[in-house]
């Protein structure tokens, strides 16, 4: 048996196997010299600077295999930390497969693997384990619930709404204040700074600046720049009490977010040395992946655990020994500074390490072609300036790297660029069509955006050429037209001040209100405002119907008057939203000349529709969103256009609403809209790597869809790769973006002052304490602004480096000169000089001279019909068809002609022209409108109850959803189309309690998703008072005497292009070298078809473990343990990959066609 030696003996003993030997035994290519040096390193602290695509995951796996195979550590003594679950699963699976292969060859004794396996989790999950195990040391309950960004943001909003302290320095909207409180609180946690320190810093600096003399001979008492800084210091000072209340609300609710959890874990590690001693004793080899993305709190946490500055009292104890620490990352890919990460973490780690540090480069790229690497190296060249030992290495291609192509172009206008990118992508798809027809995937393609607004000209150009696209990211979802219409409607329902949202509806394709009627609506608002103001001041009500003319003459000169004086601010006291709503009760306005006949009719219908939707505001949030979608008809519109992505976008938005409703304690429409506004403002989204939305995105982005072009931001693309990558917008002001705020934290109250940040040494600095007067401060600010610009450009350069290195073989970087700006865009700093020389230049529009007119406006204002006709040239044909349908409806119930050829005569009972109808008196129009609405609702109800419709099967499914799909596809489809929050059920609470008990027993707590909780799928679980009986049943089972090799194993399994995510309760090693997966059940064992459906869960688990461990599928078993029934149930003939593929074969699911119970048509 291969034993485990101490770190010291491992360093001194000659290794049994070299890295190349192990690669040969595993049938792998030999490692490069750089990889071998890392794998075989005897240094206690190895810092690995791994360039993009340099094989760092394989190197880390090789490092673990080397240490285990040579007996330096045992498998269970290995800890690997990374940022995403996908990366953790990939690394763990690779290590497990390698070790299993060596065990089969008897290089490693199989008994060593049976004892335990390496622990590979995310940084946040590991911090959560430390908090769960040791929080009581600080008097904190270990069972705190971890919440995501949506729920955390709601706590901040409630703190803002409830705050009644001084706010004289705050001139912002509640939503903006919430954003700033949310960001400031996050930075305080990430840098472990208390509120008192910030308050003291702000007070002292403000007092210093206010005391500085102003230059003589000036009339002002304070320089404008200095005054702005003082105002922001006061604003930050007034935000701090709200931050305190925000934290208190989370504490009272016994919840914490990811930043809180990491800060708490760092405090525990620093204050209690025994915590670190226990971790160092348990883990003798530690690998830290993507270290450039760590925050200051994470750096403190990891240093306190594995690099303590002081040795423990017992220097001879195992905990005193330095573990083998391997830190891997690429400072050139440190692009998450907005999330608290810092490219200076490597330097900080090396500078304060208590032991010798060895730095290793990994510079051979296994991903990119030589042409792309040449561009990447030139872009990153300025990042290598100086003598920084952590500078990014110069990348070189592997020996057998294929030939690629890096091309670039600069076009006159943004529309020209969009057309060129779309044509380039369409040409690649056409060239690969034959390969796809032969069953090959063809080349993968991505378009990487710096900002989501770049999608506006690109999307129509792509769709015009029939290019199928997949938009990845919530920020892009919010920019889709159908989603913008839904959000605008929701805003109008709850916020009377959202006249901008109402204008989108009024001028959109559905209502098409013209300029004259919009002006009339504005006059109507002014008239109502004046009447309300006069009524309030005179304590009178408006005149009755008979005095309308008199009222009108007193308040305005009639509908044609554009601006009679109203006095004071009365004109601003009634919004367009309120004015539109008042048309419901004063319907005479729409028929008295205020509006055009058709405009008045449309405005009245819109007012009625919004009033109806407001009456539904008490519905659950997902139901309300679904009703808005159905009412405004946007779902029908996207289907009628034949755009499946549009329907997918609507379904995705419904999922966002459902997720928000699940996460928030008191979900409201107003809160949801504020959250969407914050997410859209951030552009990068509000999700962290451990959030469910981020996990779903990670799985979706990692899935390859042949013939579909992925569209996402550069930030979201990190860690991914494609054969072909397009990077549009590479011009100054777009990529790199312009620096709007050159004074950083000084004029941004939501930012933690940089002198208080943990990574302050890597940021621009300014020392205003040395200034003698305000003129000196202004001079210092100029130097500071230049430093901020240089810092921002370096951040953008790292982002550009990430963008170009996503391409394996083909890269197309483009720019343009003109968009909506009055001045032409200059060249991008990343697409000039030597970079251009390394690329094939398709075309290049030179920078125009100053004063050159924008060619997009050279012919003067463009004339278009407004409102825009959505039917265009198709209107005559569509109107004729609509007239035929209306005529057919008008004569419904009367004998039809024998003809059935679709002609006008057939549809109108044999008459070429519709027969004349008796006109309806004007006084009855409102009643008729009511009948029409009732009929429309009933017809829609019948359509939903009796007609078949389809729902697209999602690209990601949880195991619970997989079971629901097998059990009842129609019911599952209905749930997808109309997602609802999970109702609180005792079984889920009991499952949580039982799971926590098992965690303590197995000492391996991990994060859970809601639908992964034990008992979440049990509909008949035992009452809560039987929890102790369940514990007793487990202790009496044969499983209690066995120790699992792993518990709560997360996985993402790709089957036929779809991602199945889940978590296995426990995995036990069997004597024959196989494994048994056990899923604990607190309910009763199902029977019949329900048992068959439940067995799908085990089939997915079995296949996932086979892939993660590298063990053949036939050696993996799976069983349910029904604790309430006291027995195991191992279904026979579990689904394999082919069976799961057949289950997922249907790309769409039919909704139930039978009438629903309670439907007015259910008796037919």
Buried (B, 14 or more C-beta within 10 A) or exposed (E): EBEBBEBEEBBEEEBEBBBBBBBEBBEBEBBBEBBBBBBBBEBBBBBBBBBBBBBBBBBBBBBBBBBBBBBBBBBBBBBBBBBBBBBBBBBBBBBBBBBBBBBEEEBBBBEBBBEBBBBBBBBBBBBBBBBBBBBEBEEBEBEBEBBBBBBBBBBBBBBBEEBEEEBEBBEBEBBBBBBBBBBBBBBBBBBBBEBEEBBEBBEEBBEBBBEBEBEEEEEEEBBEBBBBBBBBBBBBBBBBBBBBBBBEBBBEBEBBBBBBBBBBBBBBBBEBBEBBBBBBBBBBBBBBBBBBBBBBBBBBBBBBBBBBEEBBEEEEEEBBBBBBBBBBBBBBBBBBBEBBBBBBBBBBBBEEBEEEBBBBBBBBBBBBBBBBBBBBBBBBBEBBEEEEEBBBBBBBBBEEBEEBBBBBBBBBBBBBBBBBBBBBBBEBBEEBEEBBEEEEBBBBBBBBBBBBBBBEBBBBBBBEBEBEBBBBBBBBBBBBBBBBBBBBBBBBBBBBEBBEBBBBBBBBEBBBBBEEBBEBBBBBBBBBBBBBBBEEEEEEEBBEEEEBEEBBEEBBEBBEEEEBEBEEEBBEBBBBBBBBBBBBEBBEBBBBEBBBEEBBBBBBBBBBBBBEBEEEBEBBBBBBBBBBBBBBEBBEBBBEEEBBBBBBBBBBBBBBBBBBBBBBEEBBBBBBBBBBBBBBEBBBBBBBBBBBBBBBBBBBBBBBBBBBBBBBBBBBBBBBBBBBBBBBBBBBBBBBBEBEEBBBBBBBBBBBBBEBBBBBEBBBEBEBEEBEBBBBBBEBBEEBBEBBBEBBBBBBBBBBBBBBBBBBBBBBBBBBBBBEEEBBBEBBBBBEEEBBEBBEEBEEBEBBEEEEEBBBEEEEEEEEEEBEEBEEEEEEEEEEEEBBEEBBEBBEEEEBBEEEEEEBBBBBBBEEEBEEEEEEEEEEBEEEBEEEBEEEEEEEBBEBBBEEBBBBBBBBBBBBBBBBBBBBBBBBBBBBBBBBBBEEBBBBBBBBBBBBBBBEEBEBBBBBBBBBBBBBBBEEBBEEEBBEEBBEBBEEBEBEEBBBBBBBBBBBBBBEBBBBBBBBBBBBBEEEBBBBBBBBBBBBBBEEEBEBBBBBBBBBBBBBBBBBBBBEEEEBBBBBBBBBBEEBBBBEEBBBBEBBBEBBEEEEBEBBEEBEEEBEBEEE
